[in-house]
Amino acid sequence: MKKIWNKWRENSRYREVSKVCIPLVMSMAATMVMEFTDRIFLSNYSVNAISAALPAGVTAFLCMTFLGGIGGYVTVFIAQYYGAGKNQQIGIALWQGLYFCLFAGVVLFTLSLTATGPLFLLAGHPPEVRVLEEIYFNILCRGAILHVTAQTISGFFTGRGMTRPVMLCNIIGMMVNIPLDYALINGVWGLPEMGIAGAGLATVISWAVIVLLLIPLIFTRENDRLYHIYQGSPFNLGIFLRLMRFGIPGSLQFSLDIFAFTFFILMVGRLGREELAASNIVIAISSLAFMPALGFSQGISSLVGQALGRGRPQQAKYATWSGIHLLLTYTLFLNFFLIFTPEVIIALFIPQGQMRSGMPQLLSSVPICSVSLPSTYAWMFFT
């Protein structure tokens, strides 16, 4: 036993995993904060808005997750090329991801034009909620090419273990999103009151900010010299097909999880407006658990890819288990917080002066501490 412990201490990679993963967790935290505050603003704006935001948002997220996961798989390619010292292949891989982003943008825009009405009509939600669902879904899908692009080009940094630029760009996007979200939803600071449409527009603008910040950091002369960023721009059918071959199954795993969430939420909407609103808030709270897990997943994917590129699979194994241990520690503390102080976080979603209304009473009976463990455990083994 002591021999095993000493071997683990010698080979564990907690410091390296933390260095790579924590900035990615912070990036995911920025995304989580945007979504979290979005839900808070909408819940204080109207019950219809918060009821519509979840089914429309999670349905759009399902589409973006599948396509963004494929584009984002360039992270693994870049990690392996970087680990193997094949730096000139990095630009080629990045460009194949960008070509896929164009395809994804066309698919998402077409989906918004053709599927929005029939999809939410089939869901059978109240008419006043369905109208808002269609508005929110349309805005997110039409701007989703920016989200897919941000996820794809982030792989240039993540694949090489340089995660701080991604973190900083996402934090700046969050800082733009939150005040813009509040202003466009409620109509303050001279901006129009747009309700749920304002929430969607603010999200799309924040995606654009992130992309505009990342592009000049990537497309530089120095990066072109080292990684063929400009020289790798021609379409490469071989690498593109490899991206599809590995990216589609890799993205499909998480997409199936999101599909289960989506189906559940669409069915809950048939029960009533308040039930749908409560589910929205509970899932927003559950994001405190699974969004950091996504950050660890991306970081560990990068470390595993680099280790395999160097021909050292044992390093990949120790990086994976080190990440799992760190994530378990986070989950433990989060569950203590949710178990012993649930009223603190629920109170954020209750408008002042409505503490005695039906919706807060419904929320107070929801066991939110139960949502963090399953989602986090599922994501620990995604890598």
C-alpha positions as MATLAB code, in Angstrom:
seq = 'MKKIWNKWRENSRYREVSKVCIPLVMSMAATMVMEFTDRIFLSNYSVNAISAALPAGVTAFLCMTFLGGIGGYVTVFIAQYYGAGKNQQIGIALWQGLYFCLFAGVVLFTLSLTATGPLFLLAGHPPEVRVLEEIYFNILCRGAILHVTAQTISGFFTGRGMTRPVMLCNIIGMMVNIPLDYALINGVWGLPEMGIAGAGLATVISWAVIVLLLIPLIFTRENDRLYHIYQGSPFNLGIFLRLMRFGIPGSLQFSLDIFAFTFFILMVGRLGREELAASNIVIAISSLAFMPALGFSQGISSLVGQALGRGRPQQAKYATWSGIHLLLTYTLFLNFFLIFTPEVIIALFIPQGQMRSGMPQLLSSVPICSVSLPSTYAWMFFT';
ca = [
       0.000    0.000    0.000;
       2.803    2.386    0.890;
       4.543    1.555   -2.393;
       1.410    2.436   -4.354;
       1.003    5.684   -2.401;
       4.611    6.697   -3.042;
       4.241    5.929   -6.735;
       1.091    8.032   -6.904;
       2.761   10.957   -5.122;
       5.638   10.763   -7.574;
       3.454   10.705  -10.679;
       0.370   12.697   -9.665;
      -0.193   15.818  -11.740;
      -2.378   17.985   -9.513;
      -0.295   21.100  -10.101;
      -0.217   20.703  -13.868;
      -3.913   19.826  -14.035;
      -4.767   22.835  -11.874;
      -2.634   25.149  -14.009;
      -4.418   24.070  -17.195;
      -7.926   23.361  -15.882;
      -8.576   26.193  -13.430;
      -8.480   28.928  -16.113;
     -10.888   26.792  -18.160;
     -13.097   26.376  -15.099;
     -13.021   30.149  -14.729;
     -14.018   30.453  -18.398;
     -16.923   28.095  -17.786;
     -17.706   30.015  -14.618;
     -17.975   33.169  -16.718;
     -20.443   31.394  -19.010;
     -22.276   30.056  -15.977;
     -22.499   33.515  -14.414;
     -23.918   34.915  -17.669;
     -26.606   32.239  -17.763;
     -27.235   32.477  -14.024;
     -27.706   36.239  -13.999;
     -29.768   35.964  -17.177;
     -32.192   33.687  -15.319;
     -32.231   35.992  -12.288;
     -33.056   39.057  -14.408;
     -35.762   37.190  -16.308;
     -37.306   35.705  -13.151;
     -37.583   39.231  -11.770;
     -38.972   40.495  -15.078;
     -41.903   38.083  -15.513;
     -42.925   34.470  -14.896;
     -43.613   34.023  -18.616;
     -40.080   35.112  -19.493;
     -38.379   32.782  -17.031;
     -40.707   29.966  -18.082;
     -39.795   30.413  -21.750;
     -36.075   30.904  -21.272;
     -35.300   27.351  -20.182;
     -36.991   25.251  -22.903;
     -35.930   27.652  -25.658;
     -32.421   28.074  -24.262;
     -31.755   24.402  -23.636;
     -33.124   23.451  -27.078;
     -30.815   25.962  -28.747;
     -27.992   24.781  -26.502;
     -28.598   21.205  -27.662;
     -28.025   22.230  -31.276;
     -25.026   24.397  -30.409;
     -23.501   21.722  -28.190;
     -23.489   19.081  -30.911;
     -22.033   21.353  -33.591;
     -19.740   23.222  -31.217;
     -18.436   19.939  -29.830;
     -17.409   18.851  -33.312;
     -15.662   22.148  -34.051;
     -14.124   22.219  -30.596;
     -12.610   18.781  -31.157;
      -9.748   20.553  -32.925;
      -8.426   20.986  -29.366;
      -7.531   17.291  -29.295;
      -5.898   17.468  -32.734;
      -3.864   20.514  -31.757;
      -2.862   18.912  -28.446;
      -1.568   15.794  -30.204;
       0.289   17.755  -32.876;
       1.807   19.987  -30.187;
       2.845   17.044  -28.051;
       4.399   15.303  -31.055;
       6.252   18.455  -32.126;
       4.287   18.754  -35.396;
       3.570   22.452  -34.916;
       3.061   23.161  -38.622;
      -0.035   20.958  -38.577;
      -1.726   23.118  -35.933;
      -2.776   25.875  -38.338;
      -4.179   23.307  -40.774;
      -6.285   21.692  -38.037;
      -7.546   25.073  -36.841;
      -8.685   26.060  -40.318;
     -10.619   22.821  -40.805;
     -12.498   23.677  -37.628;
     -13.250   27.148  -39.001;
     -14.600   25.679  -42.251;
     -16.876   23.495  -40.161;
     -18.050   26.620  -38.268;
     -19.354   28.076  -41.548;
     -21.331   24.895  -42.172;
     -22.635   24.927  -38.584;
     -23.773   28.539  -38.939;
     -25.804   27.708  -42.050;
     -27.393   24.710  -40.316;
     -28.357   26.697  -37.226;
     -29.731   29.641  -39.196;
     -31.785   27.294  -41.386;
     -33.058   25.520  -38.282;
     -34.274   28.813  -36.839;
     -36.161   29.579  -40.055;
     -37.818   26.211  -40.550;
     -38.147   24.375  -37.252;
     -38.939   26.995  -34.611;
     -42.719   27.144  -34.981;
     -43.405   23.397  -35.376;
     -40.971   22.493  -32.587;
     -42.516   24.639  -29.872;
     -46.038   23.974  -31.080;
     -45.308   20.285  -30.579;
     -44.066   21.017  -27.061;
     -47.599   22.109  -26.161;
     -46.727   24.933  -23.782;
     -49.149   27.793  -23.013;
     -49.463   30.223  -25.967;
     -48.080   33.193  -24.034;
     -44.982   31.148  -23.166;
     -44.607   29.635  -26.636;
     -44.373   33.062  -28.287;
     -41.457   33.993  -26.047;
     -39.810   30.613  -26.572;
     -39.777   31.157  -30.334;
     -38.293   34.639  -29.985;
     -35.488   33.483  -27.688;
     -34.701   30.345  -29.712;
     -34.534   32.299  -32.986;
     -32.108   34.881  -31.624;
     -29.787   32.303  -30.086;
     -29.715   30.057  -33.173;
     -29.095   32.911  -35.604;
     -26.151   34.128  -33.566;
     -24.883   30.675  -32.632;
     -22.171   30.645  -35.298;
     -20.315   33.000  -32.966;
     -20.599   30.534  -30.084;
     -19.376   27.629  -32.243;
     -16.524   29.755  -33.586;
     -15.419   30.832  -30.100;
     -15.423   27.220  -28.957;
     -13.413   26.149  -32.009;
     -10.719   28.822  -32.060;
     -10.232   28.517  -28.305;
      -8.717   25.134  -29.119;
      -5.627   26.901  -30.476;
      -4.771   27.889  -26.902;
      -6.390   25.041  -24.978;
      -4.735   22.354  -27.071;
      -1.316   23.787  -26.222;
      -2.156   24.085  -22.509;
      -2.330   27.899  -22.663;
      -5.717   28.433  -21.082;
      -5.344   31.920  -19.578;
      -6.139   33.815  -22.826;
      -9.371   31.829  -23.127;
     -10.229   32.652  -19.520;
      -9.593   36.372  -19.915;
     -11.630   36.631  -23.122;
     -14.568   34.812  -21.526;
     -14.422   36.989  -18.424;
     -14.480   40.141  -20.570;
     -17.437   38.704  -22.486;
     -19.195   38.125  -19.168;
     -18.482   41.687  -18.045;
     -20.106   42.957  -21.244;
     -23.038   40.570  -21.018;
     -24.281   41.150  -17.487;
     -24.974   44.928  -17.603;
     -26.155   44.683  -21.211;
     -28.474   41.846  -20.212;
     -30.009   43.909  -17.424;
     -30.364   46.988  -19.590;
     -31.939   45.261  -22.607;
     -34.324   43.158  -20.524;
     -35.603   46.029  -18.384;
     -35.091   49.024  -20.680;
     -32.684   51.182  -18.663;
     -29.767   53.492  -19.473;
     -31.504   54.710  -22.607;
     -31.858   51.233  -24.147;
     -35.227   49.784  -25.197;
     -37.112   47.335  -22.988;
     -36.916   44.052  -24.914;
     -37.622   41.419  -22.258;
     -36.526   37.951  -23.269;
     -35.413   39.212  -26.691;
     -32.972   41.514  -24.901;
     -31.566   38.546  -22.985;
     -30.937   36.683  -26.230;
     -29.407   39.696  -27.947;
     -27.074   40.376  -25.016;
     -25.886   36.766  -25.132;
     -25.130   36.934  -28.858;
     -23.234   40.213  -28.403;
     -21.106   38.650  -25.662;
     -20.250   35.747  -28.004;
     -19.189   38.283  -30.634;
     -16.968   40.065  -28.104;
     -15.213   36.800  -27.209;
     -14.567   35.967  -30.882;
     -13.281   39.459  -31.629;
     -10.888   39.233  -28.699;
      -9.547   35.803  -29.635;
      -8.963   36.429  -33.349;
      -6.159   39.038  -33.050;
      -4.441   36.876  -30.437;
      -4.343   33.928  -32.833;
      -3.752   35.454  -36.262;
      -0.325   36.997  -35.749;
       2.889   36.796  -37.755;
       4.646   34.973  -34.934;
       1.933   32.314  -34.758;
       2.056   31.981  -38.526;
       5.806   31.373  -38.351;
       5.463   28.770  -35.601;
       2.136   27.120  -36.410;
       1.333   28.065  -40.048;
      -1.790   29.977  -39.056;
      -2.078   31.698  -42.450;
      -0.238   29.103  -44.503;
      -2.554   26.339  -43.247;
      -5.701   27.996  -44.616;
      -6.310   25.767  -47.689;
      -9.029   23.180  -47.214;
      -7.571   19.794  -46.252;
     -10.059   17.013  -46.921;
      -8.076   14.396  -45.006;
      -7.888   16.332  -41.734;
     -11.456   17.609  -42.142;
     -12.767   14.036  -42.474;
     -10.708   12.989  -39.457;
     -12.271   15.850  -37.508;
     -15.708   14.551  -38.483;
     -14.750   10.954  -37.758;
     -13.652   11.620  -34.201;
     -15.531   14.825  -33.450;
     -19.038   13.559  -34.189;
     -18.923   10.562  -31.789;
     -17.127   12.671  -29.167;
     -19.722   15.429  -29.375;
     -22.630   13.002  -29.534;
     -21.977   11.713  -26.019;
     -22.614   15.053  -24.328;
     -25.366   15.929  -26.807;
     -27.338   12.855  -25.742;
     -27.146   14.039  -22.126;
     -28.417   17.468  -23.165;
     -31.144   15.841  -25.259;
     -32.409   14.061  -22.144;
     -32.487   17.419  -20.316;
     -34.273   19.029  -23.269;
     -36.927   16.331  -23.502;
     -37.548   16.509  -19.759;
     -37.929   20.288  -19.797;
     -40.286   20.271  -22.778;
     -42.458   17.709  -20.994;
     -42.431   19.658  -17.716;
     -43.756   22.652  -19.632;
     -46.988   20.746  -20.202;
     -47.628   20.696  -16.451;
     -47.899   24.466  -16.145;
     -46.102   27.775  -16.234;
     -44.978   27.765  -12.587;
     -43.610   24.226  -12.814;
     -41.630   25.176  -15.894;
     -40.277   28.277  -14.172;
     -39.225   26.252  -11.124;
     -37.444   23.702  -13.330;
     -35.631   26.537  -15.082;
     -34.309   27.856  -11.791;
     -33.273   24.426  -10.487;
     -31.296   23.656  -13.646;
     -29.685   27.087  -13.486;
     -28.523   26.190   -9.982;
     -27.325   22.759  -11.132;
     -25.014   24.493  -13.598;
     -22.885   25.364  -10.565;
     -21.944   21.688  -10.582;
     -21.612   20.648  -14.192;
     -20.128   23.788  -15.781;
     -16.834   23.472  -13.833;
     -16.828   19.797  -14.807;
     -16.886   20.889  -18.457;
     -13.825   23.029  -17.828;
     -11.974   20.095  -16.301;
     -13.032   17.920  -19.217;
     -11.533   20.335  -21.755;
      -8.335   20.760  -19.781;
      -7.813   17.052  -19.241;
      -8.517   16.413  -22.941;
      -5.671   18.773  -23.755;
      -3.271   17.118  -21.306;
      -4.226   13.639  -22.475;
      -3.775   14.648  -26.117;
      -0.331   16.098  -25.417;
       0.725   13.001  -23.463;
      -0.422   10.669  -26.234;
       1.307   12.859  -28.814;
       4.547   12.392  -26.861;
       3.909    8.639  -26.636;
       3.461    8.660  -22.842;
       0.044    7.128  -22.039;
       0.872    6.805  -18.316;
       0.987   10.594  -18.038;
      -2.470   10.709  -19.593;
      -3.749    8.274  -16.969;
      -2.372   10.232  -14.027;
      -3.649   13.539  -15.428;
      -7.156   12.085  -15.744;
      -7.271   10.745  -12.194;
      -5.771   13.920  -10.757;
      -8.545   15.903  -12.447;
     -11.198   13.553  -11.065;
      -9.883   13.969   -7.522;
      -9.888   17.767   -7.772;
     -13.401   17.785   -9.200;
     -14.673   15.480   -6.458;
     -13.343   17.890   -3.854;
     -15.169   20.798   -5.488;
     -18.393   18.781   -5.683;
     -18.203   17.856   -2.009;
     -17.998   21.477   -0.874;
     -20.746   22.518   -3.299;
     -23.117   19.872   -1.976;
     -22.532   20.940    1.603;
     -23.473   24.471    0.578;
     -26.636   23.369   -1.244;
     -27.708   21.018    1.519;
     -27.297   23.400    4.439;
     -28.065   26.818    2.883;
     -30.497   26.259   -0.027;
     -32.573   29.335    0.830;
     -29.604   31.645    0.126;
     -29.395   30.742   -3.539;
     -33.143   30.327   -4.115;
     -33.800   33.827   -2.762;
     -31.897   35.299   -5.721;
     -34.696   34.211   -8.051;
     -37.595   35.583   -6.011;
     -38.637   39.150   -6.853;
     -38.873   41.482   -3.887;
     -42.409   41.798   -2.597;
     -43.423   38.350   -3.886;
     -42.199   36.233   -1.016;
     -45.736   35.063   -0.349;
     -46.721   34.241   -3.913;
     -47.142   30.735   -5.263;
     -43.899   30.502   -7.164;
     -41.566   31.068   -4.175;
     -43.551   28.481   -2.207;
     -43.039   26.033   -5.027;
     -39.316   26.793   -5.176;
     -38.879   26.349   -1.446;
     -39.949   22.704   -1.767;
     -37.413   21.845   -4.472;
     -34.482   19.691   -3.232;
     -31.788   21.563   -5.170;
     -28.988   19.747   -3.383;
     -29.903   16.611   -5.335;
     -29.036   18.021   -8.739;
     -25.317   18.607   -8.372;
     -23.940   15.129   -7.812;
     -25.354   13.168  -10.791;
     -24.467   15.782  -13.383;
     -20.948   16.177  -12.029;
     -20.309   12.442  -11.778;
     -21.399   12.040  -15.395;
     -18.887   14.651  -16.500;
     -15.938   13.373  -14.513;
     -15.533   10.527  -16.975;
     -16.293   12.462  -20.171;
     -12.607   12.661  -21.067;
];
